[in-house]
């Protein structure tokens, strides 16, 4: 029996084997061999005892144009990424400069003492060491506080114009103390239009009135019942509203006024005054007068007559009279004054703008003034819902557009 024995050679390493270091030129030469005809990456790798994956990595670096990165075995960063990083460094440097400047501003503010921020900002701005925008950003104040302080002492045309507006505002407020800045602006613009002067912005009027303490006191909000109906109409003569108000004179006597108001142009079409109360026959008289003013002798074309549930309006004679003229009679629900809100708003406006600020010494004097007050409301008083026009102006403008 023959026994075959395989002789295996055993290599004994007696020294410490270190990682081989390939120079740039050696790497380039080895890569060039892989590109020669008949050679492959695996064949060259076995020849130089290199792992094929390592040789593939060197070759990929060479093909990507990273021959300079072969020596360090690193990937090159694209040029666009380099530009982005450079821009980011510039932004960070700029931000660092701003923050450094803000720190200097805050240090100077601490030195000046504990005062209001606006006073500190003005004191630092007066030194003109830092830009106004930087001081405003660092201290959290508005830039507008600096301009009156840094403005030249000589008056500009704008200052003279503001003085003229202030004088006009004072005259209007003395004559009409219940007017706020929107209606004061409307009156000034009306005067300027007649004189050929430019219009004035309502913000300027508000600023002037606020600086000179001419603004009205704000009304506190109050809870209101939700009212989803719509009283205002899109055209005139579609709905009229009516109500009765009382004026107590200083001698103790009462004056009662019944009026009819258009729910679109807000004009007081007709009214009647009495010291003994309002009767249903008086209501019928002002209805007939209003009908003749708006429609003449023709029948009323689909116009609603809205009122509350007062006995003068719910009387059978009043309802029958209205229907005979062609009106559609409407009454508000009980305990719902919002349903006749336009008439209620006129009562409030009439008392605030005319009754409470005039002489109510006796009945005779007030009766003579009521016609002037109604005419002033119709022809002069600006209304926010009418684009700051008076009722007569608004109605005239609509008639001119219709033509």
Secondary structure as UniProt FT lines:
FT   HELIX           24..34
FT   TURN            37..38
FT   HELIX           41..47
FT   TURN            48..49
FT   HELIX           52..63
FT   TURN            64..65
FT   HELIX           67..69
FT   TURN            70..73
FT   HELIX           79..112
FT   HELIX           117..127
FT   HELIX           132..139
FT   HELIX           144..150
FT   HELIX           157..175
FT   TURN            177..178
FT   HELIX           181..195
FT   HELIX           202..211
FT   TURN            212..213
FT   TURN            236..237
FT   STRAND          239..248
FT   TURN            250..251
FT   STRAND          254..262
FT   TURN            263..265
FT   STRAND          268..274
FT   HELIX           280..295
FT   TURN            296..297
FT   STRAND          303..307
FT   HELIX           311..314
FT   HELIX           316..325
FT   STRAND          327..331
FT   TURN            334..335
FT   HELIX           337..340
FT   HELIX           341..350
FT   HELIX           351..355
FT   TURN            356..357
FT   HELIX           363..379
FT   HELIX           384..386
FT   TURN            387..388
FT   HELIX           391..402
//
